[in-house]
Structures are given as structure tokens and as C-alpha cells.
Amino acid sequence: MKTKKMNCEEARSISIFETLTKMGHLPIRKTEKEAWFLSPLRSETEASFKISFRLNRWFDFGIGKGGNVIDLVCLLLNCSVAEALAYLADGIPVSNSSLNSQIRSSGIEPANKVLKILPIEHKMLKKYLHTRNIPIEVAKTYCKEIRYISDGKRFFALGLQNHLGGWELRNLYFKTSTPPKSYSYLNRRNDHIIVLEGMFDLLSLAIINPEEVENADLLILNSLSFLPEVHEILSQYSTVTLYLDRDSSGIKATENILRIIPNCKDGSSLCAGHKDLNEKLVNGTHDRKYKPLKTKSG
């Protein structure tokens, strides 16, 4: 579909539901009147982001903020209203027709399906890595370029594979995953294991502290909801270092693990003054020289 200019009145009729699914966010539950998502604006484990189909409005109960589709796109893409209008004009169905089709459907939205797994070469993915201060050679150590299809549309993203064969997907505009969703586990048979929340925490730590990453096994949660599943794995290690985010969820999760898992320590002071390791990498002044790993993940 050819991109056209759009004014605010026209844009407000764009389906918020369709906009989020185009960005790769799928609902946790859906009825004829509303849909609930894990917030696309922040990290959470319980869905508190609501879309009203009748009003075509959203509300994030975790931050007490809501609005129309233009407001949401501006927040998600950190862009101006004009840029949001340009994004929304790019072939998204209007609210009435798209919502009617969603209301008639009682099933779960189609899952993302991988089409190709490639080395990272796409210029937009390289640009995205540059904005996060991640050298391409670091990203290629752990990640792939994933071409996938969602609701009949083709997308591309950086992918980190989990231990069940699913992929965590990230690009400049959204984060999503392919089933089955789980944690990522790189077992090199070391006595020490590092626990991180997400893909960019791993890539950032590989730059900030490459020697530690080289000499440890790695567990990337991909969601704090997987913490109960990894307790048995962590208990098998002589030492466990946690690098979880320094927000309320990450701090609470760290406290809980420290109480349960022996020989466990909190390493999050490494990013003191920042929310997470990537924020430290982007804003910090440390040495960013990358040291290649002896054993690379496949």
C-alpha cells in the first residue's frame, strides 16, 4: 500500500489494537469489548495495559497514563506527532473495520513465524545496534537476523534464541518473540553463571566486562516471569551473579533470588546511576573495547 499523508482526525480512527500487533505486541487476553497487553511502554509480568475496542483508547494502569493511537505511537517510537502520523499512514486499517474483524475472532492472534535465520547484515539493524552502542561483531556472537511473518506481514529483527528454540526479537520500533517463549541458556560448563534480564543486557555486559562474560555460563531470562523455572539451574553453580535491572521489578526479583539461591550475589551496582547495563553503555565513559569469546554460541 502506498504511503499517504494523514491528519490527526484521520489518524485517531486507526485501530490501536492493529497498531500494537503490527509492532509485534500480542494480547495476553481479549474479549469483545477490550484487550489486555503486557505494557509496551515498560517491563512488567502482569498485563496492565488495556485497549477499549468501543472507544479505541488505551490506558496503562502501571503509569496512570492513556490516550489515543497518536499518543501511543509518540511514546513508543519517541517521535513527534508528525513522525507518528507518517508511521500510522503506512497501511494500517482504520478502527471500525479492523476492530469488527477482531471482535468476530475468538481465538488468540496468530503467532510470529520465522521465515529465515541469517547473519546480521540489514542496514537498519546495524543502525539500531549503533544507537545502542553495540558493535556488530558483538551482536553477531550471540544474535541472528530473523526474517519472520506476523498476521500476514513480513518483518525483520535481531534475534536471540531461547533454550526451547524460540526467538526474542528486537528492532528499532518494537520487541516481540516467537513461540515457544522461554529463557536463553548458554552452558559452557563453568562453575560461575551470570543472570541477565534481556538481550541488550547480555550484549552490553559483553562490552563492559568481557572477561567475566567469557568465563561464565549465561542465563538470559527474557522475562522475569521465568525466574521460578531457573531456580534449579542456578542452585547447581558455585557462584551466581545477578545483573537485573535497577527498577522496582528488577530490585524485587534480585532480593527474592538472594534469599533463595546460595552463593548468589547482586552485581547490579555495576550500572549504578542507570536503569540497566545498556543505559550505562550508552551514557558511560568506560572502555568499550570488545574482546572476542573463546567459545561462540551457535
N, C-alpha and C positions, 0 to 999 in steps of 0.2 A: 504494500500500500504506500502510496506516495505521501510524504510528509506535507502537511498543510499548516497554515497559520491558524491560531486558535485564540479566542479571547477568554477572559476569566469566566464569563457566564457559560460558555460552551464547555469549558474545562470542568466546571463543577458538576456537570452531568456525567462525567466519566466515572465508571464504577471503581470504587476503592478496592473492592474485592478483586476485580480483574487486574488492577494496577499492582497489588501485592503479589498475586500469583505470577504475573509477568516478571516480577523481580525475583521470583523463586521462593517466596514465602507461602507456605501451605497452612491451612487452618487445622487447629487441634480438634475443634468440634464445630458443627454447623447445623442450624435449624432453618426453617422457612423465614424466620424473622431476623436472625443475626448469625455472625460467625466470630469465633474466638481464635486468636493467634498468640503465640509467644511474641512478645513485643519486638518489632523490627528496630526499635529505637534504643534498645538496651538489652543487657543479658538478664534472662530470668528462666526459671524452671517450671513455673506455673503460669498458664496463659491468663493474662490480664489485659489484653488488647482486644477491644470489641469493635465490630463493624455492625451498624444498623442498616439492613437492606432497605427498609422503608425510607429512612432519612438520607441514606448514602453519606453517613458521617461516621467518623471513628473516634474512639476515646481510649486513652491509655491510662488505666486506673493507677498504675505504678507511679506515674509522674503527675497525674491530675491534669492532663492536657488532652485536647481533642480538636477536631476541626473537619475541614473538607479535604478533598483529594489534593488540592494545590498546597495546602498547609503541610500535608504529609510528605509530598514529594520534596518540598523545600527542605524539610528536616532530614529526610533520608539521604538526599544527594548533596546536602549542604550547599544549595544553589539559590539563585534569585528566582523571583516569580516568573520572569521572562524565560529563564532556562527551564523551569518546571513546565511552563506552557509548551515549550518546544518538545520536551520529553513526552508529555501527555498527548501531543498531536500525532505521535508516531504510531498510529494504527491501533489504539486501544478502543474497544467497543464502548458505546455510551451506556449509561447506567441502566436504563429501562430494559433494553433487550438482553443485555448480558446478565442482569440480575434475575430476570424471569427464567432464563435457562438454568441458572444456578439453583433457583428455588425448586424447579421441577426435578432436579437431580438430588437424590437422597444419599448417594454414595460419597466416598472420600474422593478428593481430587486426584487425578492421575499422578502417579509418582514420576519423578525425573528419571529418565532412562539414558544411560551412557551410550553414545554412538562410537566415539573414538577416544583412545588414550594415546597422547603424543608427548614428545619432549616440549618444553615451554619455548615457543617461538613467536606467538602472536604479539604484535607490537603493542596492543592495548594492555595485555597482561604484563609486558615488560614495563610499560608506563606506570601501571598500577604498583608494581614492585618498587619502582623508583620513588613513588610518593611515600612508600612505607620504609624507605632506606634499606631495602633488601637487595643485595647483588644477585644477579640472575644465577650465578654459579651456586649460591647457597640454596636458592629456591629449587634448582634442578636436582639437588642432592636428595630432597625429600618429596617434592611435588611433581605433578604432571600437568600438562594442558589437557583439559577434559572438554570434549565436544559432546553435548547432550541435548535431549529433546524434552520439553515440558509443555503439556497441553497443545501439542502440535507445532510448537515453535522451537527453533534451534538456538542454542546459546553456547557460550564458551566460558571457561573459568579455570582458575588454579584449583587443583585437586590434591587433597591429602587422603590417602586410603586408610580406612579403618581395618581392624583385625578380622572383620567379617566380610570384607570385600567391597563395602560401600565407600562412598567418597564424600568428604567435606568439600564444598565448593565455595570459592570466593572470587569476586571480581570488583571492579570499581564501584558498581552500583548495588550489589546485593550479596547476601550469604544464604546458602541453602545446602542441601545434601541429597545423595541418592540412597535408596534403601539397599541393604539394611543399615540403619544408623547405629553407630556404636563408638567406642573409644579406639584410638590408634595405639598400637603397642609394638615397639621396636626392641626385641630381645636379643642382645648381643652376649648374654650370659656373663654380665658383670655383677658385682656384689652391690653396686650402687644404682639406684633408679631415680630419675628426675620426673616429676609430675607437673604438667602444664595444662592450661585450660584450652588453648586453641592453636591453630596452625601458625599464626603470626607470632605467638609467644615462642614456639619452637624455633622458627626462623630467626627471630631476634636474639634468643639466647645463644644460638649457634654463632652469632657475630660478637655478642657482648662477652661471652665466656666460652670460646670454642673448645678449650682443653677439657672443661667439665663435661660438655656435651659429648666429646669424643670418647670419654672414659666411663660412660654411664649407659644404662638402658633407659629408654624413653617411653613415657606413657602420656599421651595427649588425650584429655578427657572428651573434647569436642562438645561436651555439655556437662555441667555439674551434676545432672541427674544420674550420670553413670558412676558416681562415686561409690555407692553401695556395692556395685559389681566388681570393683577393682580392689576391695579391701584384702581379699585372699592373695592376690598377686603381690600387693605391697608388703604384706606380712612376711613374704619369703626373702626379702632383701635385708642385708646387714644395715644399710643406710638408705633413707628416703628423703629427698629434698623437694619441698613444695614451692613452686613458683606460681601460685594462683594470684588472680587479680586483687588489687588493693581497693576493691569496692566492698559494699556490705555483704554481698553474696560470697565473694571470694574469701573475705576475712572470716566469715562464719564457717565456711567449709573447711578452711585451714584449721580453725580451732577444734572442730569436730574430729578431723583426722589425727591431729596431735594427741587427742585424748584416747584414740582407739588403736593407732598403729605404733608399735615400739620402734625405737631407733629412727624416729621421724623428726625432721627439723624444718622450720619455716625459712625459706630463702628469699621471701618477697621484699625484704629490706633492700635487696639489690636495686629495686626500682622505686626506692623511697622518693616521694615527691611527685610520682607519676602513677597513673591508674594501672598500667601494665608494662610489660617489657618492651613492647613495640613503641609505646609512647616515650619511654626512656630513650630508645634507639633514635627516634625521630628528633627528640629535643635535647639529647645528651651530648656530651663532649668527649666520650671515652674513645679508645682506639677501636676502629671498626674493621681492622684487617681480618680477613677470613682465612681460617686455617682448614683445609680440606680434611674430611674424616678419613680414617683408615679404612673403615667399612661403610659403604654407602647402602642406603635402603634401595630396594628394587622398585 
